[in-house]
């Protein structure tokens, strides 16, 4: 089994600043993160220098119980260990876009935002530590300028804080009279908006959280002169 200490050691011992660009699919934001995701996968698996792709994939299948998808958290789950969310940013200080998934101090099996495959990836799990891997790769480059590996409970609130706000907004939206709503994991979904009844409206929350570079500025000052 791997852990964050082994990942740190692998990153230091196999220091590299190049992040491969991945261009599969048509979602630029998701594609941007796949090169960094590969780097993080190799760091935890110790496969940075593995040239046999079949061996690399076999190590991944043993180490990771879940490899994620582009629409639901997390990006990775280390078997019997951490859930990992990977974020690639073009600026070292920009806020982190989490889309409709609020910040997570911990990762819970009963979350409505995860897939069935994720929920069933291991037996009898209910809660995992949530690790955020946040890399800065400036626009039009493939150079990794900084990398944070920080646990969610170091800078995110308990889930009740976020769920209270989300539920308050959702309940307020649902109380609007003469509007037909349908069940959704988002803030709301309105059916049959137009007279013909052919238009729907999705109401989504777009969560952001400050970059660790700002949150932990009392511990570390980013140096623009360092590569």
N, C-alpha and C positions, 0 to 999 in steps of 0.2 A: 504494500500500500504506500502511496505517496502522500506528501503533505507540503505545506507552504515552505518549510525549512529546506526540504529537498529541492523544491522549485527554485528557491533563492540560490542555493549552491550550484544548481545546473545552469542558471542564468549567468552567474559570475564566472564559472569555469568554462562556459562556452559563449563568452561575451560576443554579441553581434548587435548591430544597430539597423540592419536592413530588414524591413518587413515586406514580404511579397504582396503584390497587388493581385486580387482575385476578381475576375470580371464575369463570373457566371451569373445568369439571371439579370433582371432589369431593375432591381432595387439598389441604388447607389449606396445608400446608408448601410444596408446590410453587407454589401460586397466589400465596403471599406474595412469592415471589422474582421473579415475572414482571414486575412493575412496575419493579423495580430492574434486571432484565435489559434491559428496553427502554431505560432510561436509559444503561446501559453500551454497548449497541449503538449508540445515537445518538452517544455520546461518541467512539467509535472511528471511526464512519462520517462524523462531521461533519454529522449530519442532525437535530440538535436543533430547528432552526427550519424544517425542511422540512415544508410544509403539504400537499404532494401525496403522498398515501400510495403511489401507484404508483411515483413517482420514488424514494421512500424504500426501497421493497422492491427495486427494481432495483439501487440502490446496495448494499444488503445482500447481494444475490445475487452481486455482483461482489467485494465485500470479504471476505465470509465463505465459507469452503469447507465449513463444517459449522455447523449451528445447533442441534445437540443434541436431546435428548429428556429426559423427566422422570426417567428411571430409570438413565441411564448418563452418566458424565463424558465430555467436558467440556460446558459449556453453549454454548460458542462456540469456533471456530477461525478466527483471522484468516489468510487465505490466505497461505501461505508464511511464516507468522510464529507468534505465540503461540497456545497453547490457553488458554482463560479459563474459570475456574469461579467462579460468582457465588453469594454467600451473603448472605441478608438476615436480620439478627438483631434481636430486640426490645430487647436490652441492648447497651451499648457494650463490655461486658467479658465476656459469656458465652462459653463454649467453643463452637467451631464443630462442628456435627454433620456428619460426612461419611458416615454410614451404613456400608454394607459396603465402601466404597472408601477405602483407607488414604491418608494425606497423600502428596502427590506433589511431590518436588523437581523432577522433569522428567516429561514426558508421553510415553509410549512406544507405538509402533504395535503392538507385540506383546503389549500388555496383554490379559489375558483378560476384563477388565471393560468393554471398549469394544465398540461395535457394528461390524458389518461396514461399514456406511455410513461410520462415522467412520474406520475403518482405510483405506478406499478413497477418502476425500474428496480426496486429493491424490496425485500420482504420486511414488513413491520416497521417501516420508518415513519416518523411523524414530524420531526423537526431536524434541520441541519444548519450548521453555520453557513452564513452567506459571505462569500469572498468576492469583492469587486476588483477586477484587473483593469486599470485605466491607463491606456497608452496615448501619448501625444506623438502623432505623426503629421507634421505640417503639410498643408495643401500642396499638391503637385510634387511631393517627394515620397520616398519609401524609407525615410530615416526615422527610426524610433528615438525621440529626444528625451522622453522620460516615461517611467512606468511606475504606477502605484499598485501595490497589492495590499488592500485594506479591507478588514472585516466590516460588515454592515453595522454590527452593534457598536462600532467605534464612532460612527457619524450619522446613523439613521435612528429615528425614533421607534418606539414599539408600534406594532401594526395597528393597535387600537386607536392611535392618534390619527393615522391616515384614514382608517376605515370610518371613523366618526365623521370626518369631513366629507368623505365620499358619500356615505349614507345620507348625511344631512342634505347634500346637494341633490342626490338621486330622489329622495323622498319629496323634496321641494318641487322638483321637475314633475314627478308623478302626480302631484296634487293639482296641477294645472287643469282646469275644467275643460270639457268638450274637446279633449285630445285623446286619441286612441294610442295607448302605449303597449309595448310587448316586452316580455322578459329579456334581459340582456345583462352581460357582465360589465357593460360600460355604464356611463352615467344615465343614459336613457336611450330609448329607440321609439320613434313615433311612426305609426303605420298610417297609410292612406292620408297623406298630407293634402293632396289636391282633390278636386271634385271627382275625378275619374278613379281615385283610389289606387293610383299606380306609382306614387312617389313615397319613399320612406326617408326618415331623417335619423341619422346616428348622432348621438351626443357623447363625445369622448373627452375624457380627462387627459391632459398632456402634462405629465409630471416631470419636473426638473429638480436636481439637487446640486448644490455648489460643488465645485471641483475640490478634491482633497488638498490641492496646492494652496487654495485660499483657506480652507477650514483648518489646516494644520500649519499655517504660515508662522505660528509661534514656535514651531519645531524645525521647520525647513524653509529656506528662501530659495526659490528657483533662480538658477544662474544661467542667463541667456548666452553667456560666453562659452559654456560647456556644451560639447556635442554629445 
